[in-house]
Amino acid sequence: MKFGNDENKAFAVARDLVLGAAALNPKDIPDAVALSFRVDDNDNNPNNGTPHAAQIKAAAQSRAIPVPAPF
């Protein structure tokens, strides 16, 4: 399957978030979501959001997975 440039970027972001969270050994799915925000944080300040916070939050909420504060 061939992906367009935007699809390649989206796939790379998703891959990095999933594998990054998995490497931190989450205890359960909600913890994996919380760790995804941590992996996505590019300035060590979760209070100002992360580059993909809206997308991570929407994906979690679409599956009724809790989203940690402050997201």
mmCIF file as Biopython writes it, N, C-alpha, C and O atoms, coordinates in Angstrom:
data_model
#
loop_
_atom_site.group_PDB
_atom_site.id
_atom_site.type_symbol
_atom_site.label_atom_id
_atom_site.label_alt_id
_atom_site.label_comp_id
_atom_site.label_asym_id
_atom_site.label_entity_id
_atom_site.label_seq_id
_atom_site.pdbx_PDB_ins_code
_atom_site.Cartn_x
_atom_site.Cartn_y
_atom_site.Cartn_z
_atom_site.occupancy
_atom_site.B_iso_or_equiv
_atom_site.auth_seq_id
_atom_site.auth_asym_id
_atom_site.pdbx_PDB_model_num
ATOM 1   N N  . MET A ? 1  ? 0.848   -1.175 0.000  1.0 0.0 1  A 1 
ATOM 2   C CA . MET A ? 1  ? 0.000   0.000  0.000  1.0 0.0 1  A 1 
ATOM 3   C C  . MET A ? 1  ? 0.896   1.242  0.000  1.0 0.0 1  A 1 
ATOM 4   O O  . MET A ? 1  ? 1.830   1.347  0.795  1.0 0.0 1  A 1 
ATOM 5   N N  . LYS A ? 2  ? 0.603   2.158  -0.883 1.0 0.0 2  A 1 
ATOM 6   C CA . LYS A ? 2  ? 1.386   3.384  -0.980 1.0 0.0 2  A 1 
ATOM 7   C C  . LYS A ? 2  ? 0.672   4.507  -0.246 1.0 0.0 2  A 1 
ATOM 8   O O  . LYS A ? 2  ? -0.523  4.728  -0.439 1.0 0.0 2  A 1 
ATOM 9   N N  . PHE A ? 3  ? 1.414   5.212  0.597  1.0 0.0 3  A 1 
ATOM 10  C CA . PHE A ? 3  ? 0.860   6.322  1.354  1.0 0.0 3  A 1 
ATOM 11  C C  . PHE A ? 3  ? 1.348   7.637  0.781  1.0 0.0 3  A 1 
ATOM 12  O O  . PHE A ? 3  ? 2.479   7.746  0.308  1.0 0.0 3  A 1 
ATOM 13  N N  . GLY A ? 4  ? 0.473   8.639  0.832  1.0 0.0 4  A 1 
ATOM 14  C CA . GLY A ? 4  ? 0.882   9.978  0.448  1.0 0.0 4  A 1 
ATOM 15  C C  . GLY A ? 4  ? 1.759   10.580 1.530  1.0 0.0 4  A 1 
ATOM 16  O O  . GLY A ? 4  ? 1.912   10.000 2.605  1.0 0.0 4  A 1 
ATOM 17  N N  . ASN A ? 5  ? 2.331   11.733 1.252  1.0 0.0 5  A 1 
ATOM 18  C CA . ASN A ? 5  ? 3.250   12.381 2.182  1.0 0.0 5  A 1 
ATOM 19  C C  . ASN A ? 5  ? 2.609   12.630 3.542  1.0 0.0 5  A 1 
ATOM 20  O O  . ASN A ? 5  ? 3.225   12.337 4.567  1.0 0.0 5  A 1 
ATOM 21  N N  . ASP A ? 6  ? 1.383   13.164 3.579  1.0 0.0 6  A 1 
ATOM 22  C CA . ASP A ? 6  ? 0.704   13.413 4.854  1.0 0.0 6  A 1 
ATOM 23  C C  . ASP A ? 6  ? 0.426   12.108 5.587  1.0 0.0 6  A 1 
ATOM 24  O O  . ASP A ? 6  ? 0.544   12.046 6.810  1.0 0.0 6  A 1 
ATOM 25  N N  . GLU A ? 7  ? 0.061   11.074 4.854  1.0 0.0 7  A 1 
ATOM 26  C CA . GLU A ? 7  ? -0.189  9.776  5.477  1.0 0.0 7  A 1 
ATOM 27  C C  . GLU A ? 7  ? 1.094   9.182  6.040  1.0 0.0 7  A 1 
ATOM 28  O O  . GLU A ? 7  ? 1.072   8.547  7.094  1.0 0.0 7  A 1 
ATOM 29  N N  . ASN A ? 8  ? 2.212   9.384  5.347  1.0 0.0 8  A 1 
ATOM 30  C CA . ASN A ? 8  ? 3.505   8.914  5.852  1.0 0.0 8  A 1 
ATOM 31  C C  . ASN A ? 8  ? 3.851   9.613  7.156  1.0 0.0 8  A 1 
ATOM 32  O O  . ASN A ? 8  ? 4.319   8.979  8.102  1.0 0.0 8  A 1 
ATOM 33  N N  . LYS A ? 9  ? 3.621   10.911 7.206  1.0 0.0 9  A 1 
ATOM 34  C CA . LYS A ? 9  ? 3.906   11.671 8.426  1.0 0.0 9  A 1 
ATOM 35  C C  . LYS A ? 9  ? 3.007   11.220 9.566  1.0 0.0 9  A 1 
ATOM 36  O O  . LYS A ? 9  ? 3.476   11.041 10.690 1.0 0.0 9  A 1 
ATOM 37  N N  . ALA A ? 10 ? 1.724   11.035 9.292  1.0 0.0 10 A 1 
ATOM 38  C CA . ALA A ? 10 ? 0.783   10.589 10.321 1.0 0.0 10 A 1 
ATOM 39  C C  . ALA A ? 10 ? 1.174   9.208  10.829 1.0 0.0 10 A 1 
ATOM 40  O O  . ALA A ? 10 ? 1.148   8.963  12.035 1.0 0.0 10 A 1 
ATOM 41  N N  . PHE A ? 11 ? 1.533   8.314  9.932  1.0 0.0 11 A 1 
ATOM 42  C CA . PHE A ? 11 ? 1.954   6.977  10.326 1.0 0.0 11 A 1 
ATOM 43  C C  . PHE A ? 11 ? 3.196   7.050  11.203 1.0 0.0 11 A 1 
ATOM 44  O O  . PHE A ? 11 ? 3.275   6.356  12.217 1.0 0.0 11 A 1 
ATOM 45  N N  . ALA A ? 12 ? 4.165   7.878  10.830 1.0 0.0 12 A 1 
ATOM 46  C CA . ALA A ? 12 ? 5.409   8.007  11.602 1.0 0.0 12 A 1 
ATOM 47  C C  . ALA A ? 12 ? 5.136   8.553  13.001 1.0 0.0 12 A 1 
ATOM 48  O O  . ALA A ? 12 ? 5.717   8.078  13.977 1.0 0.0 12 A 1 
ATOM 49  N N  . VAL A ? 13 ? 4.260   9.540  13.101 1.0 0.0 13 A 1 
ATOM 50  C CA . VAL A ? 13 ? 3.911   10.101 14.419 1.0 0.0 13 A 1 
ATOM 51  C C  . VAL A ? 13 ? 3.236   9.034  15.269 1.0 0.0 13 A 1 
ATOM 52  O O  . VAL A ? 13 ? 3.605   8.842  16.428 1.0 0.0 13 A 1 
ATOM 53  N N  . ALA A ? 14 ? 2.255   8.342  14.710 1.0 0.0 14 A 1 
ATOM 54  C CA . ALA A ? 14 ? 1.547   7.299  15.453 1.0 0.0 14 A 1 
ATOM 55  C C  . ALA A ? 14 ? 2.511   6.202  15.893 1.0 0.0 14 A 1 
ATOM 56  O O  . ALA A ? 14 ? 2.462   5.751  17.038 1.0 0.0 14 A 1 
ATOM 57  N N  . ARG A ? 15 ? 3.370   5.780  15.004 1.0 0.0 15 A 1 
ATOM 58  C CA . ARG A ? 15 ? 4.358   4.741  15.335 1.0 0.0 15 A 1 
ATOM 59  C C  . ARG A ? 15 ? 5.254   5.179  16.483 1.0 0.0 15 A 1 
ATOM 60  O O  . ARG A ? 15 ? 5.483   4.418  17.423 1.0 0.0 15 A 1 
ATOM 61  N N  . ASP A ? 16 ? 5.758   6.402  16.409 1.0 0.0 16 A 1 
ATOM 62  C CA . ASP A ? 16 ? 6.661   6.908  17.445 1.0 0.0 16 A 1 
ATOM 63  C C  . ASP A ? 16 ? 5.951   7.032  18.792 1.0 0.0 16 A 1 
ATOM 64  O O  . ASP A ? 16 ? 6.538   6.738  19.833 1.0 0.0 16 A 1 
ATOM 65  N N  . LEU A ? 17 ? 4.694   7.465  18.775 1.0 0.0 17 A 1 
ATOM 66  C CA . LEU A ? 17 ? 3.943   7.596  20.024 1.0 0.0 17 A 1 
ATOM 67  C C  . LEU A ? 17 ? 3.661   6.229  20.644 1.0 0.0 17 A 1 
ATOM 68  O O  . LEU A ? 17 ? 3.859   6.036  21.843 1.0 0.0 17 A 1 
ATOM 69  N N  . VAL A ? 18 ? 3.206   5.295  19.837 1.0 0.0 18 A 1 
ATOM 70  C CA . VAL A ? 18 ? 2.866   3.962  20.344 1.0 0.0 18 A 1 
ATOM 71  C C  . VAL A ? 18 ? 4.112   3.246  20.857 1.0 0.0 18 A 1 
ATOM 72  O O  . VAL A ? 18 ? 4.112   2.714  21.967 1.0 0.0 18 A 1 
ATOM 73  N N  . LEU A ? 19 ? 5.163   3.233  20.059 1.0 0.0 19 A 1 
ATOM 74  C CA . LEU A ? 19 ? 6.377   2.538  20.479 1.0 0.0 19 A 1 
ATOM 75  C C  . LEU A ? 19 ? 7.055   3.244  21.651 1.0 0.0 19 A 1 
ATOM 76  O O  . LEU A ? 19 ? 7.612   2.592  22.533 1.0 0.0 19 A 1 
ATOM 77  N N  . GLY A ? 20 ? 7.008   4.580  21.660 1.0 0.0 20 A 1 
ATOM 78  C CA . GLY A ? 20 ? 7.586   5.328  22.774 1.0 0.0 20 A 1 
ATOM 79  C C  . GLY A ? 20 ? 6.864   5.057  24.076 1.0 0.0 20 A 1 
ATOM 80  O O  . GLY A ? 20 ? 7.499   4.875  25.115 1.0 0.0 20 A 1 
ATOM 81  N N  . ALA A ? 21 ? 5.540   5.028  24.030 1.0 0.0 21 A 1 
ATOM 82  C CA . ALA A ? 21 ? 4.755   4.718  25.231 1.0 0.0 21 A 1 
ATOM 83  C C  . ALA A ? 21 ? 4.990   3.274  25.662 1.0 0.0 21 A 1 
ATOM 84  O O  . ALA A ? 21 ? 5.116   2.998  26.855 1.0 0.0 21 A 1 
ATOM 85  N N  . ALA A ? 22 ? 5.051   2.357  24.710 1.0 0.0 22 A 1 
ATOM 86  C CA . ALA A ? 22 ? 5.274   0.940  25.038 1.0 0.0 22 A 1 
ATOM 87  C C  . ALA A ? 22 ? 6.635   0.749  25.704 1.0 0.0 22 A 1 
ATOM 88  O O  . ALA A ? 22 ? 6.769   -0.075 26.608 1.0 0.0 22 A 1 
ATOM 89  N N  . ALA A ? 23 ? 7.633   1.493  25.274 1.0 0.0 23 A 1 
ATOM 90  C CA . ALA A ? 23 ? 8.972   1.380  25.857 1.0 0.0 23 A 1 
ATOM 91  C C  . ALA A ? 23 ? 9.000   1.821  27.316 1.0 0.0 23 A 1 
ATOM 92  O O  . ALA A ? 23 ? 9.903   1.444  28.063 1.0 0.0 23 A 1 
ATOM 93  N N  . LEU A ? 24 ? 8.018   2.615  27.724 1.0 0.0 24 A 1 
ATOM 94  C CA . LEU A ? 24 ? 7.939   3.079  29.108 1.0 0.0 24 A 1 
ATOM 95  C C  . LEU A ? 24 ? 7.158   2.121  30.003 1.0 0.0 24 A 1 
ATOM 96  O O  . LEU A ? 24 ? 6.924   2.408  31.177 1.0 0.0 24 A 1 
ATOM 97  N N  . ASN A ? 25 ? 6.756   0.979  29.438 1.0 0.0 25 A 1 
ATOM 98  C CA . ASN A ? 25 ? 6.120   -0.111 30.176 1.0 0.0 25 A 1 
ATOM 99  C C  . ASN A ? 25 ? 4.834   0.315  30.894 1.0 0.0 25 A 1 
ATOM 100 O O  . ASN A ? 25 ? 4.775   0.283  32.123 1.0 0.0 25 A 1 
ATOM 101 N N  . PRO A ? 26 ? 3.809   0.712  30.138 1.0 0.0 26 A 1 
ATOM 102 C CA . PRO A ? 26 ? 2.548   1.103  30.780 1.0 0.0 26 A 1 
ATOM 103 C C  . PRO A ? 26 ? 1.910   -0.069 31.514 1.0 0.0 26 A 1 
ATOM 104 O O  . PRO A ? 26 ? 2.031   -1.222 31.101 1.0 0.0 26 A 1 
ATOM 105 N N  . LYS A ? 27 ? 1.227   0.249  32.614 1.0 0.0 27 A 1 
ATOM 106 C CA . LYS A ? 27 ? 0.590   -0.809 33.409 1.0 0.0 27 A 1 
ATOM 107 C C  . LYS A ? 27 ? -0.763  -1.215 32.842 1.0 0.0 27 A 1 
ATOM 108 O O  . LYS A ? 27 ? -1.252  -2.312 33.114 1.0 0.0 27 A 1 
ATOM 109 N N  . ASP A ? 28 ? -1.382  -0.308 32.032 1.0 0.0 28 A 1 
ATOM 110 C CA . ASP A ? 28 ? -2.676  -0.597 31.421 1.0 0.0 28 A 1 
ATOM 111 C C  . ASP A ? 28 ? -2.902  0.398  30.281 1.0 0.0 28 A 1 
ATOM 112 O O  . ASP A ? 28 ? -2.047  1.237  29.998 1.0 0.0 28 A 1 
ATOM 113 N N  . ILE A ? 29 ? -4.043  0.294  29.644 1.0 0.0 29 A 1 
ATOM 114 C CA . ILE A ? 29 ? -4.330  1.155  28.487 1.0 0.0 29 A 1 
ATOM 115 C C  . ILE A ? 29 ? -4.396  2.636  28.877 1.0 0.0 29 A 1 
ATOM 116 O O  . ILE A ? 29 ? -3.796  3.459  28.186 1.0 0.0 29 A 1 
ATOM 117 N N  . PRO A ? 30 ? -5.098  3.011  29.955 1.0 0.0 30 A 1 
ATOM 118 C CA . PRO A ? 30 ? -5.091  4.432  30.330 1.0 0.0 30 A 1 
ATOM 119 C C  . PRO A ? 30 ? -3.679  4.962  30.604 1.0 0.0 30 A 1 
ATOM 120 O O  . PRO A ? 30 ? -3.370  6.109  30.279 1.0 0.0 30 A 1 
ATOM 121 N N  . ASP A ? 31 ? -2.833  4.135  31.195 1.0 0.0 31 A 1 
ATOM 122 C CA . ASP A ? 31 ? -1.453  4.546  31.433 1.0 0.0 31 A 1 
ATOM 123 C C  . ASP A ? 31 ? -0.711  4.720  30.111 1.0 0.0 31 A 1 
ATOM 124 O O  . ASP A ? 31 ? 0.114   5.625  29.980 1.0 0.0 31 A 1 
ATOM 125 N N  . ALA A ? 32 ? -0.992  3.873  29.142 1.0 0.0 32 A 1 
ATOM 126 C CA . ALA A ? 32 ? -0.363  4.004  27.820 1.0 0.0 32 A 1 
ATOM 127 C C  . ALA A ? 32 ? -0.765  5.323  27.164 1.0 0.0 32 A 1 
ATOM 128 O O  . ALA A ? 32 ? 0.054   5.970  26.510 1.0 0.0 32 A 1 
ATOM 129 N N  . VAL A ? 33 ? -2.021  5.719  27.338 1.0 0.0 33 A 1 
ATOM 130 C CA . VAL A ? 33 ? -2.465  7.014  26.800 1.0 0.0 33 A 1 
ATOM 131 C C  . VAL A ? 33 ? -1.710  8.143  27.486 1.0 0.0 33 A 1 
ATOM 132 O O  . VAL A ? 33 ? -1.213  9.052  26.822 1.0 0.0 33 A 1 
ATOM 133 N N  . ALA A ? 34 ? -1.619  8.091  28.816 1.0 0.0 34 A 1 
ATOM 134 C CA . ALA A ? 34 ? -0.891  9.124  29.561 1.0 0.0 34 A 1 
ATOM 135 C C  . ALA A ? 34 ? 0.567   9.182  29.110 1.0 0.0 34 A 1 
ATOM 136 O O  . ALA A ? 34 ? 1.127   10.267 28.950 1.0 0.0 34 A 1 
ATOM 137 N N  . LEU A ? 35 ? 1.171   8.030  28.909 1.0 0.0 35 A 1 
ATOM 138 C CA . LEU A ? 35 ? 2.565   7.997  28.464 1.0 0.0 35 A 1 
ATOM 139 C C  . LEU A ? 35 ? 2.715   8.508  27.038 1.0 0.0 35 A 1 
ATOM 140 O O  . LEU A ? 35 ? 3.769   9.033  26.680 1.0 0.0 35 A 1 
ATOM 141 N N  . SER A ? 36 ? 1.686   8.363  26.223 1.0 0.0 36 A 1 
ATOM 142 C CA . SER A ? 36 ? 1.730   8.909  24.862 1.0 0.0 36 A 1 
ATOM 143 C C  . SER A ? 36 ? 1.860   10.427 24.895 1.0 0.0 36 A 1 
ATOM 144 O O  . SER A ? 36 ? 2.600   11.011 24.103 1.0 0.0 36 A 1 
ATOM 145 N N  . PHE A ? 37 ? 1.139   11.060 25.814 1.0 0.0 37 A 1 
ATOM 146 C CA . PHE A ? 37 ? 1.292   12.510 25.975 1.0 0.0 37 A 1 
ATOM 147 C C  . PHE A ? 37 ? 2.718   12.849 26.409 1.0 0.0 37 A 1 
ATOM 148 O O  . PHE A ? 37 ? 3.311   13.813 25.924 1.0 0.0 37 A 1 
ATOM 149 N N  . ARG A ? 38 ? 3.256   12.055 27.314 1.0 0.0 38 A 1 
ATOM 150 C CA . ARG A ? 38 ? 4.625   12.296 27.794 1.0 0.0 38 A 1 
ATOM 151 C C  . ARG A ? 38 ? 5.628   12.168 26.648 1.0 0.0 38 A 1 
ATOM 152 O O  . ARG A ? 38 ? 6.532   12.992 26.509 1.0 0.0 38 A 1 
ATOM 153 N N  . VAL A ? 39 ? 5.463   11.138 25.838 1.0 0.0 39 A 1 
ATOM 154 C CA . VAL A ? 39 ? 6.352   10.933 24.687 1.0 0.0 39 A 1 
ATOM 155 C C  . VAL A ? 39 ? 6.224   12.089 23.702 1.0 0.0 39 A 1 
ATOM 156 O O  . VAL A ? 39 ? 7.213   12.503 23.097 1.0 0.0 39 A 1 
ATOM 157 N N  . ASP A ? 40 ? 5.019   12.607 23.540 1.0 0.0 40 A 1 
ATOM 158 C CA . ASP A ? 40 ? 4.756   13.683 22.577 1.0 0.0 40 A 1 
ATOM 159 C C  . ASP A ? 40 ? 5.242   15.051 23.072 1.0 0.0 40 A 1 
ATOM 160 O O  . ASP A ? 40 ? 5.407   15.975 22.276 1.0 0.0 40 A 1 
ATOM 161 N N  . ASP A ? 41 ? 5.467   15.177 24.366 1.0 0.0 41 A 1 
ATOM 162 C CA . ASP A ? 41 ? 5.862   16.467 24.945 1.0 0.0 41 A 1 
ATOM 163 C C  . ASP A ? 41 ? 7.248   16.872 24.445 1.0 0.0 41 A 1 
ATOM 164 O O  . ASP A ? 41 ? 8.226   16.158 24.669 1.0 0.0 41 A 1 
ATOM 165 N N  . ASN A ? 42 ? 7.327   17.996 23.781 1.0 0.0 42 A 1 
ATOM 166 C CA . ASN A ? 42 ? 8.591   18.427 23.182 1.0 0.0 42 A 1 
ATOM 167 C C  . ASN A ? 42 ? 9.317   19.514 23.971 1.0 0.0 42 A 1 
ATOM 168 O O  . ASN A ? 42 ? 10.370  19.985 23.542 1.0 0.0 42 A 1 
ATOM 169 N N  . ASP A ? 43 ? 8.767   19.919 25.125 1.0 0.0 43 A 1 
ATOM 170 C CA . ASP A ? 43 ? 9.451   20.964 25.900 1.0 0.0 43 A 1 
ATOM 171 C C  . ASP A ? 43 ? 9.435   20.708 27.406 1.0 0.0 43 A 1 
ATOM 172 O O  . ASP A ? 43 ? 9.738   21.601 28.197 1.0 0.0 43 A 1 
ATOM 173 N N  . ASN A ? 44 ? 9.083   19.494 27.795 1.0 0.0 44 A 1 
ATOM 174 C CA . ASN A ? 44 ? 9.073   19.103 29.204 1.0 0.0 44 A 1 
ATOM 175 C C  . ASN A ? 44 ? 8.098   19.912 30.050 1.0 0.0 44 A 1 
ATOM 176 O O  . ASN A ? 44 ? 8.276   20.035 31.262 1.0 0.0 44 A 1 
ATOM 177 N N  . ASN A ? 45 ? 7.072   20.461 29.416 1.0 0.0 45 A 1 
ATOM 178 C CA . ASN A ? 45 ? 6.059   21.234 30.132 1.0 0.0 45 A 1 
ATOM 179 C C  . ASN A ? 45 ? 4.681   20.783 29.646 1.0 0.0 45 A 1 
ATOM 180 O O  . ASN A ? 45 ? 4.161   21.337 28.677 1.0 0.0 45 A 1 
ATOM 181 N N  . PRO A ? 46 ? 4.084   19.789 30.301 1.0 0.0 46 A 1 
ATOM 182 C CA . PRO A ? 46 ? 2.788   19.296 29.840 1.0 0.0 46 A 1 
ATOM 183 C C  . PRO A ? 46 ? 1.663   20.325 29.987 1.0 0.0 46 A 1 
ATOM 184 O O  . PRO A ? 46 ? 0.610   20.184 29.365 1.0 0.0 46 A 1 
ATOM 185 N N  . ASN A ? 47 ? 1.880   21.344 30.797 1.0 0.0 47 A 1 
ATOM 186 C CA . ASN A ? 47 ? 0.837   22.350 31.009 1.0 0.0 47 A 1 
ATOM 187 C C  . ASN A ? 47 ? 0.560   23.203 29.779 1.0 0.0 47 A 1 
ATOM 188 O O  . ASN A ? 47 ? -0.492  23.836 29.691 1.0 0.0 47 A 1 
ATOM 189 N N  . ASN A ? 48 ? 1.485   23.229 28.832 1.0 0.0 48 A 1 
ATOM 190 C CA . ASN A ? 48 ? 1.249   24.014 27.613 1.0 0.0 48 A 1 
ATOM 191 C C  . ASN A ? 48 ? 0.890   23.128 26.426 1.0 0.0 48 A 1 
ATOM 192 O O  . ASN A ? 48 ? 0.949   23.562 25.276 1.0 0.0 48 A 1 
ATOM 193 N N  . GLY A ? 49 ? 0.519   21.885 26.713 1.0 0.0 49 A 1 
ATOM 194 C CA . GLY A ? 49 ? 0.107   20.975 25.651 1.0 0.0 49 A 1 
ATOM 195 C C  . GLY A ? 49 ? 1.286   20.272 25.014 1.0 0.0 49 A 1 
ATOM 196 O O  . GLY A ? 49 ? 2.438   20.463 25.403 1.0 0.0 49 A 1 
ATOM 197 N N  . THR A ? 50 ? 0.970   19.458 24.028 1.0 0.0 50 A 1 
ATOM 198 C CA . THR A ? 50 ? 1.986   18.748 23.254 1.0 0.0 50 A 1 
ATOM 199 C C  . THR A ? 50 ? 1.617   18.910 21.777 1.0 0.0 50 A 1 
ATOM 200 O O  . THR A ? 50 ? 0.483   19.271 21.460 1.0 0.0 50 A 1 
ATOM 201 N N  . PRO A ? 51 ? 2.552   18.650 20.887 1.0 0.0 51 A 1 
ATOM 202 C CA . PRO A ? 51 ? 2.269   18.864 19.467 1.0 0.0 51 A 1 
ATOM 203 C C  . PRO A ? 51 ? 1.032   18.125 18.940 1.0 0.0 51 A 1 
ATOM 204 O O  . PRO A ? 51 ? 0.353   18.622 18.041 1.0 0.0 51 A 1 
ATOM 205 N N  . HIS A ? 52 ? 0.738   16.957 19.487 1.0 0.0 52 A 1 
ATOM 206 C CA . HIS A ? 52 ? -0.374  16.166 18.975 1.0 0.0 52 A 1 
ATOM 207 C C  . HIS A ? 52 ? -1.416  15.874 20.054 1.0 0.0 52 A 1 
ATOM 208 O O  . HIS A ? 52 ? -2.140  14.882 19.970 1.0 0.0 52 A 1 
ATOM 209 N N  . ALA A ? 53 ? -1.489  16.733 21.062 1.0 0.0 53 A 1 
ATOM 210 C CA . ALA A ? 53 ? -2.407  16.515 22.189 1.0 0.0 53 A 1 
ATOM 211 C C  . ALA A ? 53 ? -3.851  16.386 21.726 1.0 0.0 53 A 1 
ATOM 212 O O  . ALA A ? 53 ? -4.575  15.515 22.208 1.0 0.0 53 A 1 
ATOM 213 N N  . ALA A ? 54 ? -4.277  17.226 20.812 1.0 0.0 54 A 1 
ATOM 214 C CA . ALA A ? 54 ? -5.673  17.187 20.360 1.0 0.0 54 A 1 
ATOM 215 C C  . ALA A ? 54 ? -5.994  15.841 19.701 1.0 0.0 54 A 1 
ATOM 216 O O  . ALA A ? 54 ? -7.072  15.285 19.912 1.0 0.0 54 A 1 
ATOM 217 N N  . GLN A ? 55 ? -5.069  15.330 18.917 1.0 0.0 55 A 1 
ATOM 218 C CA . GLN A ? 55 ? -5.295  14.065 18.225 1.0 0.0 55 A 1 
ATOM 219 C C  . GLN A ? 55 ? -5.260  12.886 19.206 1.0 0.0 55 A 1 
ATOM 220 O O  . GLN A ? 55 ? -6.075  11.970 19.101 1.0 0.0 55 A 1 
ATOM 221 N N  . ILE A ? 56 ? -4.325  12.908 20.154 1.0 0.0 56 A 1 
ATOM 222 C CA . ILE A ? 56 ? -4.251  11.834 21.151 1.0 0.0 56 A 1 
ATOM 223 C C  . ILE A ? 56 ? -5.519  11.840 21.994 1.0 0.0 56 A 1 
ATOM 224 O O  . ILE A ? 56 ? -6.109  10.791 22.251 1.0 0.0 56 A 1 
ATOM 225 N N  . LYS A ? 57 ? -5.933  13.025 22.421 1.0 0.0 57 A 1 
ATOM 226 C CA . LYS A ? 57 ? -7.138  13.158 23.243 1.0 0.0 57 A 1 
ATOM 227 C C  . LYS A ? 57 ? -8.369  12.653 22.489 1.0 0.0 57 A 1 
ATOM 228 O O  . LYS A ? 57 ? -9.179  11.908 23.041 1.0 0.0 57 A 1 
ATOM 229 N N  . ALA A ? 58 ? -8.504  13.059 21.239 1.0 0.0 58 A 1 
ATOM 230 C CA . ALA A ? 58 ? -9.663  12.636 20.438 1.0 0.0 58 A 1 
ATOM 231 C C  . ALA A ? 58 ? -9.681  11.120 20.258 1.0 0.0 58 A 1 
ATOM 232 O O  . ALA A ? 58 ? -10.737 10.493 20.346 1.0 0.0 58 A 1 
ATOM 233 N N  . ALA A ? 59 ? -8.514  10.535 20.007 1.0 0.0 59 A 1 
ATOM 234 C CA . ALA A ? 59 ? -8.450  9.079  19.835 1.0 0.0 59 A 1 
ATOM 235 C C  . ALA A ? 59 ? -8.832  8.363  21.125 1.0 0.0 59 A 1 
ATOM 236 O O  . ALA A ? 59 ? -9.580  7.386  21.094 1.0 0.0 59 A 1 
ATOM 237 N N  . ALA A ? 60 ? -8.327  8.841  22.255 1.0 0.0 60 A 1 
ATOM 238 C CA . ALA A ? 60 ? -8.663  8.216  23.538 1.0 0.0 60 A 1 
ATOM 239 C C  . ALA A ? 60 ? -10.149 8.366  23.833 1.0 0.0 60 A 1 
ATOM 240 O O  . ALA A ? 60 ? -10.810 7.400  24.214 1.0 0.0 60 A 1 
ATOM 241 N N  . GLN A ? 61 ? -10.670 9.562  23.661 1.0 0.0 61 A 1 
ATOM 242 C CA . GLN A ? 61 ? -12.084 9.796  23.958 1.0 0.0 61 A 1 
ATOM 243 C C  . GLN A ? 61 ? -13.001 8.994  23.044 1.0 0.0 61 A 1 
ATOM 244 O O  . GLN A ? 61 ? -14.089 8.595  23.460 1.0 0.0 61 A 1 
ATOM 245 N N  . SER A ? 62 ? -12.580 8.754  21.812 1.0 0.0 62 A 1 
ATOM 246 C CA . SER A ? 62 ? -13.407 7.981  20.889 1.0 0.0 62 A 1 
ATOM 247 C C  . SER A ? 62 ? -13.556 6.538  21.340 1.0 0.0 62 A 1 
ATOM 248 O O  . SER A ? 62 ? -14.450 5.826  20.882 1.0 0.0 62 A 1 
ATOM 249 N N  . ARG A ? 63 ? -12.680 6.110  22.236 1.0 0.0 63 A 1 
ATOM 250 C CA . ARG A ? 63 ? -12.721 4.743  22.771 1.0 0.0 63 A 1 
ATOM 251 C C  . ARG A ? 63 ? -13.046 4.737  24.262 1.0 0.0 63 A 1 
ATOM 252 O O  . ARG A ? 63 ? -12.890 3.717  24.934 1.0 0.0 63 A 1 
ATOM 253 N N  . ALA A ? 64 ? -13.500 5.887  24.777 1.0 0.0 64 A 1 
ATOM 254 C CA . ALA A ? 64 ? -13.876 6.037  26.194 1.0 0.0 64 A 1 
ATOM 255 C C  . ALA A ? 64 ? -12.711 5.705  27.132 1.0 0.0 64 A 1 
ATOM 256 O O  . ALA A ? 64 ? -12.909 5.129  28.201 1.0 0.0 64 A 1 
ATOM 257 N N  . ILE A ? 65 ? -11.496 6.076  26.717 1.0 0.0 65 A 1 
ATOM 258 C CA . ILE A ? 65 ? -10.308 5.893  27.560 1.0 0.0 65 A 1 
ATOM 259 C C  . ILE A ? 65 ? -10.057 7.217  28.276 1.0 0.0 65 A 1 
ATOM 260 O O  . ILE A ? 65 ? -10.070 8.270  27.638 1.0 0.0 65 A 1 
ATOM 261 N N  . PRO A ? 66 ? -9.832  7.185  29.567 1.0 0.0 66 A 1 
ATOM 262 C CA . PRO A ? 66 ? -9.600  8.429  30.316 1.0 0.0 66 A 1 
ATOM 263 C C  . PRO A ? 66 ? -8.390  9.195  29.794 1.0 0.0 66 A 1 
ATOM 264 O O  . PRO A ? 66 ? -7.379  8.610  29.404 1.0 0.0 66 A 1 
ATOM 265 N N  . VAL A ? 67 ? -8.519  10.505 29.797 1.0 0.0 67 A 1 
ATOM 266 C CA . VAL A ? 67 ? -7.436  11.398 29.384 1.0 0.0 67 A 1 
ATOM 267 C C  . VAL A ? 67 ? -6.900  12.080 30.640 1.0 0.0 67 A 1 
ATOM 268 O O  . VAL A ? 67 ? -7.676  12.660 31.399 1.0 0.0 67 A 1 
ATOM 269 N N  . PRO A ? 68 ? -5.590  12.021 30.876 1.0 0.0 68 A 1 
ATOM 270 C CA . PRO A ? 68 ? -5.045  12.610 32.088 1.0 0.0 68 A 1 
ATOM 271 C C  . PRO A ? 68 ? -5.061  14.136 32.052 1.0 0.0 68 A 1 
ATOM 272 O O  . PRO A ? 68 ? -5.019  14.744 30.983 1.0 0.0 68 A 1 
ATOM 273 N N  . ALA A ? 69 ? -5.124  14.744 33.237 1.0 0.0 69 A 1 
ATOM 274 C CA . ALA A ? 69 ? -4.968  16.197 33.337 1.0 0.0 69 A 1 
ATOM 275 C C  . ALA A ? 69 ? -3.519  16.512 33.003 1.0 0.0 69 A 1 
ATOM 276 O O  . ALA A ? 69 ? -2.658  15.698 33.334 1.0 0.0 69 A 1 
ATOM 277 N N  . PRO A ? 70 ? -3.198  17.588 32.395 1.0 0.0 70 A 1 
ATOM 278 C CA . PRO A ? 70 ? -4.014  18.743 32.059 1.0 0.0 70 A 1 
ATOM 279 C C  . PRO A ? 70 ? -4.587  18.706 30.651 1.0 0.0 70 A 1 
ATOM 280 O O  . PRO A ? 70 ? -4.979  19.751 30.131 1.0 0.0 70 A 1 
ATOM 281 N N  . PHE A ? 71 ? -4.648  17.561 30.028 1.0 0.0 71 A 1 
ATOM 282 C CA . PHE A ? 71 ? -5.079  17.483 28.636 1.0 0.0 71 A 1 
ATOM 283 C C  . PHE A ? 71 ? -6.584  17.379 28.514 1.0 0.0 71 A 1 
ATOM 284 O O  . PHE A ? 71 ? -7.109  17.305 27.403 1.0 0.0 71 A 1 
#
